[in-house]
Amino acid sequence: MADEQLAPMKEQVYLDPRPKEHFDQYHARTRSGHREPMYSLVRAAVTIYGLLFFRQSCISSEKVPLTGPVILAPNHFSFMDHFFVGSFTRRKVHFMAKSQMFSGVPKFIYTHGGVFPVRRGHRDDEAFITAKAVLERGRAMCMYCEGGRSRTGALAEKAKPGIGRLALETGAPIVPIAIHGSAKVRNWKRLQFPKVVVQYGDPLVFERIDNPTRDQQQQVADEIFTEIKHLYAGLEQLGRRGVMERIREERRALRRAKRSKHTAAA
């Protein structure tokens, strides 16, 4: 996807100058476990928006476990990715988002909608404490492998180790997710509305380790990101219809294999 096809993004602001203590209130609210109606209201409104303007659709959303802790791990192109991921699962999802988003009007929506901040560029243990609290309650949360939005319209070359750390320290299953088409969502000012497809992969589970090394964190993060890239490549090459046909053929082949095995056993 060429850069000239993408609308320009605002300059990246990586470090948030506000002190850690400024964000304690947001972490405390998420850790309390209090459920608020804001999430459902926003999801309903944005789902309608996504359906009308981006013709959003999904593949294999049933792969998200209906109960228990789970980490949703999508690629990241757009501010809309939060909403695309959450639109197709009945579960309420807590999102880890960069701290710069907690200002102005969005701050109220995020604070009351299950979003909690991470201070990028810092070793933000508070974000991981909050994430673990969410998972310990048996809830779902979303964390981006790439650590931030891709600004090129292509997947990042490498995953950040943070998601590997969370996966190993909690033992929670991780669902890799490919979001295809959202890189052009910001082109709406040009009246360009891309078709967005979200594909959910098979859950991955890693053995729990209390204090994983940096190398162990990176290895797991890379394995998760490899699955995301595999899903994304399928959507890029085949499109939604092609991927769906491939899935149907794989299911038919599996049924034939089971029937053959049953016949041989008889």
C-alpha positions as CSV (number, residue, x, y, z in Angstrom):
1,M,0.0,0.0,0.0
2,A,1.7,3.2,-1.1
3,D,2.1,6.1,1.2
4,E,0.5,8.5,-1.2
5,Q,-2.8,6.6,-0.8
6,L,-3.0,7.5,2.8
7,A,-4.3,10.7,4.4
8,P,-1.6,12.3,6.5
9,M,-1.5,11.6,10.2
10,K,-0.6,14.1,13.0
11,E,3.0,14.1,14.1
12,Q,3.7,11.3,16.6
13,V,4.0,12.4,20.2
14,Y,5.7,9.5,21.9
15,L,6.4,10.7,25.4
16,D,3.7,12.1,27.7
17,P,5.1,14.8,30.0
18,R,2.4,14.2,32.6
19,P,3.6,12.3,35.8
20,K,2.6,8.8,36.6
21,E,0.3,10.1,39.4
22,H,-1.9,11.9,36.9
23,F,-3.1,8.5,35.6
24,D,-3.7,6.7,38.9
25,Q,-7.4,7.7,38.9
26,Y,-7.9,5.9,35.5
27,H,-6.2,2.7,36.7
28,A,-8.1,2.7,39.9
29,R,-11.4,3.0,38.1
30,T,-10.6,0.0,35.8
31,R,-9.2,-2.1,38.6
32,S,-12.3,-1.6,40.7
33,G,-14.2,-3.8,38.2
34,H,-17.2,-1.4,38.1
35,R,-19.2,-1.9,34.9
36,E,-20.6,1.2,33.2
37,P,-23.1,1.6,30.4
38,M,-20.8,3.9,28.4
39,Y,-19.1,0.9,26.7
40,S,-22.4,-0.5,25.4
41,L,-23.6,2.9,24.2
42,V,-20.4,3.7,22.3
43,R,-20.2,0.2,20.8
44,A,-23.8,0.4,19.5
45,A,-23.2,3.8,17.9
46,V,-19.8,3.0,16.4
47,T,-20.9,-0.4,15.1
48,I,-23.7,1.3,13.1
49,Y,-21.2,3.8,11.9
50,G,-18.8,1.0,10.9
51,L,-21.4,-0.9,9.1
52,L,-22.8,2.1,7.1
53,F,-19.5,3.7,6.1
54,F,-16.9,1.0,6.2
55,R,-19.1,-2.1,5.5
56,Q,-17.2,-3.7,8.3
57,S,-17.5,-7.5,8.5
58,C,-15.8,-10.3,10.4
59,I,-14.5,-13.8,10.1
60,S,-14.5,-16.4,12.9
61,S,-15.5,-14.2,15.8
62,E,-16.6,-17.4,17.5
63,K,-12.9,-18.1,18.3
64,V,-13.0,-15.5,21.0
65,P,-13.8,-17.5,24.2
66,L,-17.2,-16.5,25.7
67,T,-16.0,-16.7,29.3
68,G,-12.7,-16.4,31.2
69,P,-9.7,-14.2,30.7
70,V,-8.6,-13.5,27.2
71,I,-6.2,-11.1,25.5
72,L,-7.2,-9.8,22.0
73,A,-4.2,-9.0,19.9
74,P,-4.8,-7.1,16.7
75,N,-2.6,-5.2,14.3
76,H,-3.0,-1.4,14.5
77,F,-3.5,1.1,11.8
78,S,-6.3,3.4,13.0
79,F,-7.9,5.0,16.0
80,M,-11.0,3.0,14.9
81,D,-9.3,-0.3,15.5
82,H,-10.6,-0.4,19.1
83,F,-14.1,-0.3,17.8
84,F,-13.7,-2.7,14.9
85,V,-12.3,-5.3,17.3
86,G,-15.1,-4.8,19.9
87,S,-18.0,-4.7,17.4
88,F,-18.0,-8.5,16.7
89,T,-17.8,-10.0,20.2
90,R,-20.5,-9.9,22.8
91,R,-17.8,-9.5,25.5
92,K,-17.0,-6.1,26.9
93,V,-13.4,-5.5,26.1
94,H,-11.0,-3.3,28.2
95,F,-8.4,-1.5,26.0
96,M,-4.9,-0.5,26.8
97,A,-4.4,2.9,25.0
98,K,-1.6,5.4,24.9
99,S,-1.9,8.0,27.7
100,Q,-2.0,10.9,25.3
101,M,-5.6,9.9,24.5
102,F,-6.7,10.8,28.0
103,S,-7.4,14.5,27.4
104,G,-10.3,16.6,26.2
105,V,-13.7,15.1,25.4
106,P,-12.3,11.6,24.6
107,K,-11.0,11.3,28.1
108,F,-14.6,11.1,29.5
109,I,-15.5,8.4,27.0
110,Y,-12.4,6.3,27.6
111,T,-12.5,6.7,31.4
112,H,-16.1,5.4,31.5
113,G,-15.7,2.9,28.6
114,G,-13.2,0.5,30.1
115,V,-10.1,2.0,28.6
116,F,-6.9,2.4,30.7
117,P,-3.7,4.3,29.9
118,V,-0.1,3.1,29.2
119,R,2.7,5.7,29.2
120,R,4.7,4.8,26.2
121,G,8.5,5.3,26.5
122,H,8.4,4.5,30.2
123,R,8.5,1.2,32.0
124,D,4.8,1.5,32.9
125,D,4.2,-1.2,35.5
126,E,0.9,0.4,36.4
127,A,-0.5,-0.5,33.0
128,F,0.5,-4.1,33.5
129,I,-1.0,-4.2,37.0
130,T,-4.3,-3.0,35.6
131,A,-4.2,-5.4,32.8
132,K,-3.6,-8.3,35.2
133,A,-6.5,-7.1,37.4
134,V,-8.8,-7.2,34.4
135,L,-7.7,-10.7,33.4
136,E,-7.9,-12.0,37.0
137,R,-11.6,-11.1,37.0
138,G,-12.0,-13.3,34.0
139,R,-12.5,-10.4,31.5
140,A,-11.3,-9.6,28.1
141,M,-8.8,-7.0,27.2
142,C,-7.1,-5.8,24.0
143,M,-3.4,-5.0,23.5
144,Y,-1.6,-4.2,20.2
145,C,1.4,-6.2,19.3
146,E,3.1,-3.4,17.5
147,G,2.9,-1.1,20.5
148,G,1.3,1.7,18.5
149,R,-0.3,2.6,15.1
150,S,1.6,1.8,12.0
151,R,2.0,5.1,10.0
152,T,3.0,3.5,6.7
153,G,-0.1,1.4,5.8
154,A,1.9,-1.8,6.3
155,L,2.4,-4.0,9.3
156,A,5.4,-3.3,11.6
157,E,8.5,-5.3,11.1
158,K,8.6,-6.6,14.6
159,A,6.3,-6.9,17.7
160,K,7.0,-5.2,20.9
161,P,7.8,-7.5,23.9
162,G,5.0,-6.1,26.1
163,I,2.3,-8.5,24.9
164,G,4.7,-11.4,25.4
165,R,5.3,-10.3,29.0
166,L,1.5,-10.1,29.7
167,A,0.8,-13.5,28.0
168,L,3.6,-15.2,30.1
169,E,2.9,-13.6,33.4
170,T,-0.9,-14.3,33.3
171,G,-1.2,-17.5,31.2
172,A,-4.3,-16.0,29.6
173,P,-5.1,-17.2,26.0
174,I,-4.3,-14.7,23.3
175,V,-6.5,-14.4,20.2
176,P,-4.5,-13.0,17.2
177,I,-6.6,-10.7,15.1
178,A,-6.0,-9.2,11.6
179,I,-7.8,-5.9,10.8
180,H,-7.6,-5.3,7.0
181,G,-8.6,-2.0,5.5
182,S,-8.4,0.3,8.5
183,A,-5.2,2.0,7.3
184,K,-7.4,4.1,5.0
185,V,-10.0,5.0,7.6
186,R,-8.5,8.4,8.0
187,N,-9.2,9.1,4.4
188,W,-12.8,9.9,5.3
189,K,-12.1,13.6,4.7
190,R,-11.5,12.7,1.1
191,L,-14.8,10.9,1.1
192,Q,-13.0,7.6,0.8
193,F,-14.4,4.8,3.0
194,P,-12.5,1.5,2.8
195,K,-14.1,-1.9,3.4
196,V,-12.8,-3.2,6.7
197,V,-12.6,-6.9,7.5
198,V,-11.7,-8.3,11.0
199,Q,-10.5,-11.9,11.2
200,Y,-10.1,-13.7,14.5
201,G,-7.5,-16.5,14.8
202,D,-7.2,-19.6,16.9
203,P,-6.4,-18.8,20.6
204,L,-2.8,-19.3,21.6
205,V,-1.8,-20.3,25.1
206,F,1.7,-20.1,26.7
207,E,2.9,-21.7,29.9
208,R,2.8,-19.2,32.7
209,I,6.1,-17.8,33.9
210,D,6.3,-15.4,36.8
211,N,9.4,-13.4,35.8
212,P,10.0,-14.0,32.1
213,T,13.2,-12.7,30.6
214,R,13.2,-10.1,27.9
215,D,14.1,-12.7,25.3
216,Q,11.2,-14.9,26.4
217,Q,8.8,-12.0,26.2
218,Q,10.1,-11.1,22.7
219,Q,9.9,-14.7,21.5
220,V,6.2,-15.0,22.5
221,A,5.4,-11.6,21.1
222,D,7.0,-12.6,17.8
223,E,5.0,-15.9,17.7
224,I,1.7,-14.0,18.3
225,F,2.6,-11.4,15.6
226,T,3.5,-14.2,13.2
227,E,-0.1,-15.4,13.5
228,I,-1.4,-11.9,12.9
229,K,0.7,-11.5,9.8
230,H,-0.5,-14.9,8.5
231,L,-4.1,-13.8,8.9
232,Y,-3.5,-10.4,7.3
233,A,-1.6,-11.9,4.3
234,G,-4.6,-14.1,3.6
235,L,-7.0,-11.2,3.6
236,E,-4.6,-9.2,1.5
237,Q,-4.2,-11.9,-1.1
238,L,-7.7,-13.5,-1.2
239,G,-10.1,-11.0,0.3
240,R,-12.9,-11.9,2.6
241,R,-14.7,-14.2,0.1
242,G,-11.5,-16.0,-0.7
243,V,-10.6,-16.5,3.0
244,M,-14.1,-17.7,3.8
245,E,-14.0,-20.2,0.9
246,R,-10.6,-21.5,2.2
247,I,-12.0,-21.9,5.6
248,R,-15.1,-23.8,4.3
249,E,-12.8,-26.1,2.2
250,E,-10.6,-26.8,5.3
251,R,-13.8,-27.7,7.2
252,R,-15.0,-30.0,4.4
253,A,-11.6,-31.7,4.3
254,L,-11.7,-32.2,8.1
255,R,-15.1,-33.8,7.9
256,R,-14.0,-36.1,5.1
257,A,-11.0,-37.1,7.1
258,K,-13.2,-37.9,10.1
259,R,-15.6,-39.9,8.0
260,S,-12.7,-41.9,6.5
261,K,-11.2,-42.6,10.0
262,H,-14.6,-43.7,11.3
263,T,-15.2,-46.0,8.2
264,A,-11.7,-47.5,8.6
265,A,-12.3,-48.1,12.4
266,A,-15.6,-49.8,11.6
